[in-house]
Amino acid sequence: MAKHGVTEFLRAFEDVGATFFQIETDLLICLDEKGNISRVNPAFEKVLGRAESEVLGQGLMRVIAIDDWASFLRSFTSVNPAPVRMLRKDSGEVPVKMIAFRFRASRGYLAFRPVKVRANEPSD
């Protein structure tokens, strides 16, 4: 009986996680054991204009500006990560900050929050 309760709890927890992944406004990227993109959330697709199918199996260098790669890597050890630019499908760029990362069993996820533009700058 106790095992059944744990199983039900884990199923409910997975449902909550799946819902969070779908409605979260930050850009979420899941990585496989090779460090390639295995899943992105709808916010990623909306902000960057890239469908999940276009980036599956690709490395992060496909979506992070090459000039910002060193800054991105430093973000893993920094309390205040520097903004990096993510690449839109239309060749535009979106400034973001990495706000969370987690790696477990050689897989993980990254979360990025778009950096707000100043009030006097146009926004998309």
JOWOJO-V18680 format. One record per backbone hydrogen bond with DSSP energy under -1.0 kcal/mol. NH is the residue of the N-H (numbers start at 1). CO is the residue of the C=O. E is the energy in kcal/mol with one decimal. If there is no record, write none. Layout:
BEGIN
NH|CO|E / NH|CO|E
END
This chain:
BEGIN
5|1|-1.8 / 6|2|-1.9 / 7|3|-2.3 / 8|4|-2.3 / 9|5|-2.2 / 10|6|-2.6 / 11|7|-2.2 / 12|8|-2.4 / 13|9|-2.6 / 14|10|-2.4 / 15|11|-2.1 / 16|12|-2.2 / 17|13|-2.4 / 18|14|-2.5 / 19|15|-2.2 / 20|16|-2.7 / 21|17|-2.4 / 22|18|-1.6 / 23|19|-2.0 / 24|20|-2.2 / 27|112|-2.5 / 29|110|-2.6 / 30|39|-3.1 / 31|108|-3.3 / 32|36|-2.7 / 35|32|-2.0 / 37|58|-3.2 / 38|30|-3.1 / 39|30|-1.2 / 41|28|-1.5 / 45|41|-1.6 / 46|42|-2.7 / 47|43|-2.9 / 48|44|-2.3 / 49|45|-1.3 / 54|51|-1.5 / 55|52|-1.3 / 56|52|-1.5 / 57|37|-3.4 / 58|55|-2.3 / 62|59|-1.6 / 63|60|-2.0 / 64|60|-1.5 / 65|85|-3.1 / 68|65|-1.8 / 69|66|-1.4 / 72|68|-2.7 / 73|69|-2.4 / 74|70|-2.0 / 75|71|-1.1 / 76|73|-1.2 / 77|74|-1.8 / 84|96|-2.8 / 86|94|-2.7 / 87|63|-2.2 / 88|92|-3.1 / 89|48|-2.7 / 91|88|-1.5 / 94|86|-2.5 / 96|84|-3.3 / 97|113|-1.9 / 99|111|-2.7 / 100|111|-1.3 / 102|109|-1.9 / 104|107|-3.7 / 107|104|-2.0 / 108|31|-1.4 / 109|102|-2.1 / 110|29|-2.6 / 111|100|-2.5 / 112|27|-2.6 / 113|97|-2.6 / 115|95|-2.9 / 121|118|-2.0
END
